[in-house]
Amino acid sequence: MNKELNNAIENNEKVYPQYKFENSKGTSEKSDNATLKLINKLCNIINEQGYCLESDIRGKGQTELQWKRSIQEILSVGKFQRVKASKENKAKYQIPDTVNYQSYVIVNN
């Protein structure tokens, strides 16, 4: 997983140069660390459950703001996909029926 993540980060830096760690005009170190924490939390939840509700990871306040800033980077780096919890997606990704169909779910691509 680490090798895949490193390759994904290298590819991501080409697509999103503002997110490169050494780019002085890009994101701050504090923002980069917060994004990495979100990625770690997301990976842990997906490894445990097979999916993650966006509401579980998004949080409130500063965490929600960081999620909004970093969602595209997180989805592309981790090879994740954000999908609605429709009947088809619930069956495809083994999401329980208790999850509301209007919820967004993050799954492995």
Backbone as CSV, one residue per row, in Angstrom:
resi,resn,N_x,N_y,N_z,CA_x,CA_y,CA_z,C_x,C_y,C_z
1,MET,0.833,-1.201,0.000,0.000,0.000,0.000,0.866,1.249,0.000
2,ASN,1.988,1.243,0.759,2.846,2.416,0.820,3.460,2.732,-0.533
3,LYS,3.869,1.693,-1.280,4.452,1.905,-2.605,3.423,2.528,-3.543
4,GLU,2.185,2.017,-3.482,1.113,2.576,-4.298,0.832,4.023,-3.911
5,LEU,0.837,4.301,-2.617,0.570,5.656,-2.134,1.664,6.613,-2.590
6,ASN,2.932,6.174,-2.519,4.037,7.023,-2.977,3.926,7.304,-4.466
7,ASN,3.587,6.296,-5.263,3.410,6.498,-6.699,2.249,7.437,-6.972
8,ALA,1.168,7.273,-6.216,0.011,8.143,-6.389,0.350,9.579,-6.014
9,ILE,1.152,9.763,-4.975,1.544,11.114,-4.564,2.404,11.763,-5.641
10,GLU,3.338,11.006,-6.233,4.165,11.546,-7.310,3.316,11.957,-8.505
11,ASN,2.356,11.116,-8.886,1.458,11.455,-9.989,0.596,12.658,-9.642
12,ASN,0.159,12.718,-8.405,-0.680,13.818,-7.955,0.073,15.145,-7.999
13,GLU,1.367,15.114,-7.691,2.156,16.340,-7.703,2.274,16.901,-9.113
14,LYS,2.208,16.039,-10.118,2.233,16.510,-11.504,0.916,17.175,-11.871
15,VAL,-0.185,16.598,-11.389,-1.500,17.124,-11.710,-1.835,18.356,-10.866
16,TYR,-1.470,18.303,-9.585,-1.755,19.398,-8.653,-0.430,19.948,-8.106
17,PRO,0.314,20.749,-8.893,1.616,21.218,-8.413,1.533,22.093,-7.168
18,GLN,0.391,22.702,-6.896,0.264,23.534,-5.702,0.323,22.713,-4.429
19,TYR,0.131,21.386,-4.530,0.158,20.531,-3.356,1.528,19.921,-3.094
20,LYS,2.511,20.223,-3.932,3.857,19.703,-3.707,4.387,20.259,-2.395
21,PHE,5.030,19.410,-1.619,5.501,19.839,-0.302,6.546,20.939,-0.405
22,GLU,7.392,20.924,-1.442,8.444,21.928,-1.526,7.999,23.196,-2.261
23,ASN,6.758,23.268,-2.690,6.248,24.435,-3.389,5.913,25.527,-2.369
24,SER,6.687,26.621,-2.392,6.508,27.672,-1.389,5.189,28.426,-1.568
25,LYS,4.596,28.388,-2.752,3.327,29.079,-2.977,2.130,28.146,-2.834
26,GLY,2.373,26.890,-2.503,1.297,25.910,-2.368,0.713,25.910,-0.980
27,THR,0.297,24.759,-0.547,-0.314,24.642,0.769,0.755,24.680,1.862
28,SER,0.318,25.039,3.051,1.251,25.120,4.175,1.540,23.731,4.730
29,GLU,2.571,23.639,5.546,2.915,22.372,6.177,1.785,21.915,7.099
30,LYS,1.159,22.862,7.775,0.044,22.540,8.674,-1.130,21.950,7.885
31,SER,-1.409,22.522,6.727,-2.480,22.019,5.874,-2.137,20.635,5.333
32,ASP,-0.890,20.448,4.929,-0.445,19.137,4.439,-0.582,18.074,5.523
33,ASN,-0.210,18.416,6.750,-0.316,17.464,7.865,-1.779,17.127,8.161
34,ALA,-2.643,18.136,8.095,-4.074,17.897,8.333,-4.653,16.991,7.244
35,THR,-4.217,17.186,6.002,-4.677,16.337,4.901,-4.201,14.902,5.100
36,LEU,-2.954,14.730,5.519,-2.425,13.389,5.769,-3.185,12.686,6.891
37,LYS,-3.574,13.451,7.922,-4.363,12.868,9.011,-5.721,12.394,8.495
38,LEU,-6.342,13.195,7.613,-7.617,12.799,7.033,-7.464,11.536,6.183
39,ILE,-6.388,11.458,5.403,-6.138,10.277,4.574,-5.954,9.044,5.456
40,ASN,-5.186,9.180,6.530,-4.969,8.051,7.447,-6.280,7.593,8.083
41,LYS,-7.071,8.552,8.519,-8.359,8.226,9.140,-9.267,7.533,8.133
42,LEU,-9.299,8.033,6.910,-10.121,7.443,5.859,-9.673,6.017,5.546
43,CYS,-8.375,5.812,5.417,-7.834,4.472,5.143,-8.187,3.489,6.252
44,ASN,-8.070,3.930,7.492,-8.396,3.060,8.633,-9.862,2.643,8.615
45,ILE,-10.750,3.594,8.352,-12.182,3.290,8.335,-12.511,2.355,7.173
46,ILE,-11.938,2.615,5.992,-12.216,1.763,4.829,-11.649,0.363,5.036
47,ASN,-10.463,0.254,5.624,-9.898,-1.068,5.898,-10.755,-1.849,6.896
48,GLU,-11.375,-1.130,7.827,-12.194,-1.762,8.858,-13.575,-2.151,8.333
49,GLN,-14.235,-1.228,7.599,-15.623,-1.431,7.182,-15.781,-1.761,5.700
50,GLY,-14.812,-1.393,4.880,-14.937,-1.560,3.436,-15.481,-0.315,2.753
51,TYR,-15.935,0.643,3.530,-16.458,1.911,3.032,-16.372,2.934,4.152
52,CYS,-16.593,4.200,3.813,-16.626,5.255,4.830,-17.675,6.277,4.439
53,LEU,-18.578,6.578,5.342,-19.544,7.646,5.093,-18.801,8.980,5.091
54,GLU,-19.119,9.819,4.131,-18.448,11.115,4.072,-18.704,11.918,5.341
55,SER,-19.873,11.783,5.916,-20.198,12.514,7.142,-19.330,12.062,8.317
56,ASP,-18.847,10.806,8.294,-17.983,10.313,9.369,-16.600,10.937,9.317
57,ILE,-16.113,11.224,8.145,-14.750,11.747,8.013,-14.726,13.274,7.957
58,ARG,-15.798,13.867,7.443,-15.809,15.314,7.234,-15.743,16.098,8.530
59,GLY,-16.474,15.660,9.530,-16.422,16.340,10.822,-17.058,17.713,10.805
60,LYS,-16.655,18.532,11.740,-17.184,19.895,11.888,-16.031,20.881,12.023
61,GLY,-16.313,22.135,11.796,-15.338,23.210,11.997,-14.142,23.106,11.078
62,GLN,-12.955,23.122,11.657,-11.707,23.128,10.896,-11.530,21.848,10.084
63,THR,-11.956,20.723,10.624,-11.846,19.451,9.906,-12.707,19.469,8.649
64,GLU,-13.913,20.027,8.750,-14.796,20.121,7.589,-14.186,21.036,6.526
65,LEU,-13.620,22.146,6.947,-12.975,23.069,6.020,-11.802,22.397,5.313
66,GLN,-10.990,21.660,6.062,-9.850,20.950,5.471,-10.335,19.893,4.492
67,TRP,-11.426,19.197,4.823,-11.982,18.180,3.931,-12.402,18.811,2.605
68,LYS,-13.083,19.950,2.675,-13.527,20.630,1.452,-12.336,21.064,0.598
69,ARG,-11.267,21.512,1.242,-10.077,21.941,0.509,-9.346,20.767,-0.128
70,SER,-9.373,19.618,0.526,-8.494,18.511,0.148,-9.202,17.327,-0.498
71,ILE,-10.512,17.380,-0.649,-11.239,16.190,-1.091,-10.733,15.657,-2.429
72,GLN,-10.494,16.526,-3.400,-10.044,16.054,-4.711,-8.674,15.404,-4.628
73,GLU,-7.795,16.007,-3.864,-6.455,15.439,-3.679,-6.539,14.081,-2.980
74,ILE,-7.344,13.988,-1.941,-7.482,12.744,-1.184,-8.045,11.640,-2.071
75,LEU,-9.064,11.952,-2.847,-9.679,10.945,-3.708,-8.715,10.455,-4.779
76,SER,-7.918,11.356,-5.337,-7.000,10.943,-6.402,-5.766,10.236,-5.849
77,VAL,-5.238,10.693,-4.726,-4.037,10.086,-4.152,-4.333,8.677,-3.667
78,GLY,-5.433,8.495,-2.985,-5.739,7.211,-2.390,-6.485,6.254,-3.291
79,LYS,-6.754,6.661,-4.530,-7.529,5.818,-5.444,-8.904,5.502,-4.864
80,PHE,-9.511,6.519,-4.278,-10.835,6.373,-3.701,-11.875,6.937,-4.666
81,GLN,-13.129,6.592,-4.400,-14.227,7.087,-5.212,-15.344,7.527,-4.280
82,ARG,-15.965,8.653,-4.592,-17.080,9.185,-3.804,-18.360,8.874,-4.574
83,VAL,-19.238,8.072,-3.967,-20.466,7.653,-4.633,-21.670,7.869,-3.719
84,LYS,-22.842,8.003,-4.335,-24.090,8.057,-3.575,-24.428,6.656,-3.103
85,ALA,-25.106,6.561,-1.998,-25.484,5.261,-1.438,-26.793,4.774,-2.058
86,SER,-26.818,4.649,-3.374,-28.006,4.155,-4.068,-28.118,2.643,-3.890
87,LYS,-29.243,2.075,-4.317,-29.438,0.628,-4.187,-28.340,-0.137,-4.928
88,GLU,-28.015,0.330,-6.138,-26.989,-0.334,-6.936,-25.626,-0.282,-6.244
89,ASN,-25.269,0.892,-5.730,-23.977,1.048,-5.055,-23.934,0.294,-3.727
90,LYS,-25.057,0.211,-3.039,-25.096,-0.562,-1.792,-24.801,-2.027,-2.078
91,ALA,-25.371,-2.541,-3.161,-25.129,-3.940,-3.521,-23.691,-4.131,-4.014
92,LYS,-23.222,-3.202,-4.817,-21.885,-3.309,-5.409,-20.776,-3.249,-4.369
93,TYR,-20.914,-2.348,-3.376,-19.862,-2.121,-2.380,-20.191,-2.706,-1.007
94,GLN,-21.234,-3.521,-0.901,-21.657,-4.151,0.351,-21.881,-3.124,1.463
95,ILE,-22.630,-2.092,1.145,-22.986,-1.056,2.114,-24.314,-1.464,2.755
96,PRO,-24.423,-1.405,4.078,-25.665,-1.829,4.743,-26.879,-0.994,4.309
97,ASP,-28.042,-1.603,4.360,-29.279,-0.913,3.986,-29.637,0.205,4.948
98,THR,-29.028,0.219,6.131,-29.320,1.261,7.121,-28.752,2.621,6.715
99,VAL,-27.827,2.645,5.758,-27.236,3.900,5.290,-28.248,4.594,4.384
100,ASN,-28.516,5.862,4.650,-29.463,6.653,3.881,-29.002,6.748,2.424
101,TYR,-29.944,6.644,1.479,-29.598,6.675,0.060,-29.062,8.029,-0.403
102,GLN,-29.280,9.083,0.368,-28.776,10.403,0.007,-27.352,10.641,0.498
103,SER,-26.828,9.730,1.279,-25.482,9.873,1.829,-24.436,9.631,0.760
104,TYR,-23.310,10.318,0.907,-22.157,10.042,0.054,-21.227,9.090,0.802
105,VAL,-20.701,8.132,0.075,-19.850,7.099,0.641,-18.526,7.108,-0.111
106,ILE,-17.426,6.966,0.618,-16.103,6.857,0.016,-15.742,5.382,-0.004
107,VAL,-15.354,4.881,-1.182,-14.990,3.476,-1.338,-13.678,3.382,-2.109
108,ASN,-13.040,2.201,-2.016,-11.846,1.951,-2.816,-12.248,1.827,-4.272
109,ASN,-11.458,2.403,-5.139,-11.737,2.369,-6.574,-11.348,1.058,-7.184
